[in-house]
Amino acid sequence: MRWRILVVLLAAISMSLISVSIVNVALPAIQEGLGASQSDLQWVLSGYALTFGVVLVAAGRAGDIMGRGGIFIIGVAVFTVASVASGFAPNATSLNVARFIQGVGSGLLNPQGVGMIQQYFRGGERGRAFGYFGSAVGVSVGIGPVLGGLLIQFGGIELGWRLTFLVNVPIGIATLIMAFAWFPRPLFHRESKGATSVSHCVLHMLRALDPVGSVLLGLAVFAILFPFMEFQASALNWLWLPAGIALVVAWVWWERRYARLGRSPMVDLNIFSTQSFSYGTLIMTLYFMGMTSIWVLVALYMQQGVGKSALEAGMVGIPSAFVSALAANWAGRRVAIYGRKVVIGGLCCAVAGLGLCITVILLQANGYLSVWWLMPSLVLIGLAQGAVISPNQTLTLAEVPLAYAGSSGAIMQTGQRIGTSVGIAIVTAAVFALLSVTSWPIAVASGFGLIGLVIGAALVVAVKDQSSRKHLQQ
């Protein structure tokens, strides 16, 4: 039964990930097809990421309390309906509203996936399950841009970009059918007092969750992410950042007060005293702050720096994606044996891969190599992705109580979202600033160097965790 459940989870998570990477390729077609402005295009990406990050932790806690299967199904349904709305959007405003809703659906379903793996798998099987999870991540991220390029080439400017959203619909429907057939009953816990409809579930959520904590954290994540969502943010927008930090402080105070009153807080803050969770979450945040920017820079360099097509820019990452899938499966089977050493090895591969990419770009700029030599260089990045993401998830959540599996997993994913948004904003800003005074190869190579510094920081944290554990064992 649990392996069938995993198939359902991976189908939905793959759908949500493909939806992220496929849109990157579709942006020029969206701009031409809808007459969208640069700001509209920016929010096609940012709106999804923003609502996704805001609802993650509350959705994870809702699954812990009410039933992960039921919340997962609601998330898939919302995501699928929003995909239909995106595909048939008559204008840029309608598309962005649909993307906001799509982000909510993704935020609802993703923490349930992590929580259900925690719930149904133990020991070595949990590592294998997270390994398959990582394989799905690698394949989805790699397939998305290529699939997007093919759909746009097949459908043309007007229809092609719409197909990049509508492709989610059959996957979403199939996922819902499998979920209703295979998920254990009841879909919602008995504590939900017999709630069977969405409206009853929402009412129970408001009663059983920590509503003040949910609002405070949601506002905090929004305030922290918002300045990084606009590439040309005004000085006024940066005032959101200290407001977000103040809201985090208020949230921590409230959660501690809520726990002192004998109630169940949104997040048990004691989990941060668990070294594996706190170190693992920091590693994941730093990793995503660096590595997600790599694919942005590769796409920019291939298309604007070298003049390749969107399809060619997508194809350069295919070998990396499949190596990532294989590495995640291999690492998932061995993480219980080698622990954080697997993550350390992956981070070392990432640093080496970045160094090779810098070398290829500089040699290509001087006419010594073809830009397609990036393809084998990025294989090391794929190897790193497979060896870091899933094993780190397994280790981070290993000592978390099952009652907080969803919300703690969502905290980790929120760190990923914040890391991704901050990293892309800083790295792309640095590259475009350098482009005003130097060439594409120098600017992109410098961007890779900046990413290397962030990955190096993640490596230091991983080594420190491994060293302290070794010391405790002695």
Buried (B, 14 or more C-beta within 10 A) or exposed (E): EBEEBBEBBBBBBBBBBBBBBBBBBBBBBBBEBBEBEEEBBBBBBBBBBBBBBBBBBBBBBBBBBBBBBBBBBBBBBBBBBBBBBBBEBEEBEBBBBBBBBBBBBBBBBBBBBBBBBBBBBEEBBBBBBBBBBBBBBBBBBBBBBBBBBBBBEEBEEEBBBBBBBBBBBEBBEBBBEBBEEBBEEBBBBEEBEEBEEEEBBEBBBEEBBBEBBBBBBBBBBBBBBBBBBBBEBEEEBEEBBEBBEEBBEBBBEBBEEBBEEEEBBBBBBEBBEBBBBBBBBBBBBBBBBBBBBBBBBBBBBBBEBBEBEBBBBBBBBBBBBBBBBBBBBBBBBBBBEEBBBBBBBBBBBBBBBBBBBBBBBBBBBEEEBEBBBBBEBBBBBBBBBBBBBBBBBBBBBBEBEEEBBBBBBBBBBBBBBBBBBBBBBBBBBBBEEBBEEEEBBBBBBBBBEBBBEBBBBBBEBBBEBBEEBEEEEE
